[in-house]
Amino acid sequence: MPVLGIVLRRIAVFILSVALVVTIMYVFNFWWWNYAAPKAYLARLWLTQDDALFLEGLALVLLGVLFLLGSGGINMWSIRASVLGSAADAIYGGKGHKAPGPSEILKRDLWKASGFVRFGLTLLLAGIVLILLHFLL
């Protein structure tokens, strides 16, 4: 039973973080379009406040996908370490000293959890909610 409480708490925190990002973006958008931006500048734009909300949603979706793709998995450091391990094994492998090869390095680094996964999912879902708000409002 305590595991269910921890899972539900994490889901609630995730939903609240998505709601917080959406609220911040929407309040900033409302403030910018109604108070901060000069009226002469807004008259020259072909965008409305709802169109800007859609574009911000698209930007958050793309940024969330980029954070999801960039975190975890095989990165450049893993590839460099595996190449250096293979080179060290080729140079020093004949004397009985076994250097860590690519299989050990990549197995160790493969899909390591990172802090950006949750952040990327938050941005992705916040962008989807902003796009849905564009179509609903």
N, C-alpha and C positions, 0 to 999 in steps of 0.2 A: 504493500500500500504506500510506503513512503516514496518508492520509485515513481509511482503515478503522480504524486504531489510535485516531485522535482520536475518531471516532464511537463506537467500542466503549468508550472511556474515559468519554465523556460519558454513555452509557447506563448504565455501571456506577456512576458517581457519582449519577445520578438514582435508580437502584434502591436504592443504599445510603442515600440521603437519605430515600426512602420507608420503608425498613426502620428507619431511625433514628427517624423520627416515630412509627411504629407501636410500636416498642419503648418509647419514652419515654411514650407514652400508656398502654400496657399496664402498665408498671411503676408509673406514677403511680396508675392505677386500682387495681392490686393493693395498693399501699401505703395508699391512702386507705381502701379497704374493709376491710382487715385490721388496720391499725395506727393510723391517724390519726383516723378518724371515731369519735365516741363511740358506744358500743354502744346506748345508749338512743335515740339519733338514728336509727341504722340499723334498730332494731326498729320504729320508726314508719313507715319508708319501705316502699313497696310494690315497690321496685326491688331487683333482685339485682345482683351484680357484672357478670354477662353482659348484663343489660338496660342498665346504665350504659355498657358497652362499645358496644352498639348505638347508643345515643343520642349518644355521643361520635363514633362513625363518621358518623352522619347530620349532626352539626354540622360535621365536617371536610369532608364532601362539599359541603354548602351553602356553607361558607366558601371552598372551592376554586373552586366555580362562580362565586361573587361576585368572587373575584380574577381569574378568567379573563374575566368579562364587563367588569370595570372597567379592564382594562389593554389598551392598544392601541386602534386604531380611532379614531373621531371622538369626541372628548370635548368638554366645555363650552368649554374654551379655544380649540379649533379653530373651534367655532361662533361664539364671540365675535369671533375674529379675522376670520372670513369676513364677518360682519355689518359690522364696522368697515371692512373693506376695500371692501365694496360701498358703504357710506356715503361713504367717502373718494373712491371713483371717481365717485359721483354728484355730489359737491360739486366736485371738482377735475378731473374727467375731460374737461371741455370745452376746457381750455387746453393740451392736448397732453401733460399729465402723466398717465400711466396708473398708478393705484394697484393693488397686488396684489389681485385679486378672489377670490371664493370658490373658483373652480376651482383656482387655483394653491395656495392655502392648504390646501384639503382634499386635493389630490393629494399635497402634501408631507407632511401629517400622517396620511394614511390608513394604518392598520395598521402603525404604527411598533412595532417590537419593544420590549418592556419587560421589566424584571426580574421582574415579577409573574406572568408566564406560567408560568415554571418553578416558582415557588412555589405558584401555584394548582394546577398539575398534580400537584405533590407532595402537597398537602393532599387533593386529590380522590382520588388513588390510595390514600393512607393511609387515608382514610375508607372506601373500598371494601374494603380489606384488613381493617379493624376490623369492618365489617359481616359479612364472610365469616368472621372469627374468631368472631363471636357465634353464627353458625349451625353452625360446625364444632366448637365447644367445648361 
